[in-house]
Amino acid sequence: MKYLKIPMERVPILIGHNGETKNNLEERSGLKIDIDSKLGEIVIDDHKIEDPLIVIKIENIVKAIGRGFSPENAYRLFDDDADFFIFDLYDYVGKKPAHIIRLKSRIIGREGKTKRVLEELTDSKISIYGHTISIISDITRINILKKSIDMLLTGSKHATVYRYVENHIRELRRGQRYGF
């Protein structure tokens, strides 16, 4: 059994209209998922599953929905080459609300530009929710995205971060073209 807790306001998204999202997750995984809609607690029954990887995928999908992703974006985690990561802003600046807002603003950028540019360059998804920043990306690009967000959170200039991402994505494409 796996036990998870997500914010109460995200429980209806996890359940979906008429239970659609929950049912879809159960059908695709073969797992039984119990959701306590009063407490935000989720129990994933994994005792009859032969593939332990599917349990990790469902756990990550539930966490992703809990961290603000739409079910459609969270479903990317069914792919074997997709990964999920959560930055806790408390680790960077403590629990002062003004500092959390400042860091979230650095990731969002003016009119959402920074978030949009990072998502487009890395073909990834970013969610800013509460005191966390979560990312869904493929395993070849996730480290570039993690490093770029860490750079922004620790005060690097936006232009420096964009240059870092562009250079590493270009390098990655060059390596893929030549079979590395």
Buried (B, 14 or more C-beta within 10 A) or exposed (E): EBEBEBEEEBBEBBBBEEEEBBEEBBEBBEBBBEBEEEEBBBBBBBEEBEEEEBBBBBBBBBBBBBBBBEBEBBBBBBEEEBBBBBBEBEEBBEEEEEBBEEBBEBBBBEEEEBBEBBBEBBEBBBBBBBBBBBBBBBEBBBBBBBBBBEBBBEEBEBEEBBEBBEEBBEEBEEEEEEEE
